[in-house]
Amino acid sequence: MNPDLAALRITAEEIERLIGLDVNEIFIGGAIGGVYRTSVFEHSSRLLTLIATELVVAALVFAFSIPVGLGLTQANGGSFDLPATLRFLQITVGITLAVMFGWNGYMQYARKRFALLMPLLDEVDRYNEMIEAVAMLFKLEELQSNHSVALPSEQDRTQILEALRMTRDSLVSGLLTEKILRESRGLLARRQDLLANIETNLAALQTLEINQRASEYRTVLNEALQIGMTVYQEVQKLSLR
C-alpha cells in the first residue's frame, strides 16, 4: 500500500487509545464485561463469530457447572439412576442458561452507554475500507501508466489524500468527543473545539467534492463527505445530551 495511505489508516490500537476501551469488530470493552457491536448483524462473518463466541462461553459455563450438578445430585440421592440423571441435567443446563441469559441481558443494558459510540466505530470501518479502495485505484493507475490512458493528475491525488486526512481528523475528533461526554459531563470548551474542527473539515470536503472532476476520485470524495456528515450529525447528538 502507498505509504501515505497506510499512514492514514485508523488502527484498532489507535481507536483503543482514543476511546480508552478495547475494541474489535465484534465487541467494545472485550468479550467479558463488554458489549457486542450492533453492526455484527450487518456482516455474516461477524455474526458467525459472535454466535461461535456465545457457544464457546456456553460450553465453558456448562463445564464449570458439572461439579455443582454432580454435588447436588449425589447429595440428594447417591446412585445415578434416570431421575438422578434428569436432575443433574436440570441443574447444569439451568445454570448454563441462567448465566447466558444474564450475560446477554447485561450486554443489552450496557449497550445504551455506547449507543453513540457504535455509529462512529462503524464510520471508522467504512473509512478504512475507503482507504483500501483508494489504494486499489492508485495501484491501477500505476499499472496503466505505460499505456496511452488519460490518468488523473497529481493534483487529483493530492486532493484525495487531503480529503482522507480531513475525514480521518473528523473521525478522531468524533471519538474524542464521545469519550469526553461518556467520562465527564464537563470540558465544554474542549467539546466545542472538536465540533468546530469537524465543521471546518466538512466545509473543506464539500468544496473539494464540488471541484473534483475525475469520476473515480469524485466517488471517493463523495464517500468521504458522507462519512464527515455522519460524524458531524452524531457529534451534534452528543453535544445535545
Secondary structure, 3 states (H helix, E strand, C coil): CCHHHHHHCCCHHHHHHHHCCCECCCEECCCCCCEECHHHHHCHHHHHHHHHHHHHHHHHHHHHHHHHHHHHHHHHCCCCCHHHHHHHHHHHHHHHHHHHHHHHHHHHHHHHHHCCHHHHHHHHHHHHHHHHHHHHHHHHHHHHCCCCCCCCCHHHHHHHHHHHHHHHHHHHHHHHHHHHHHHCCCCHHHHHHHHHHHHHHHHHHHHHHHHCCCHHHHHHHHHHHHHHHHHHHHHHHHHHC
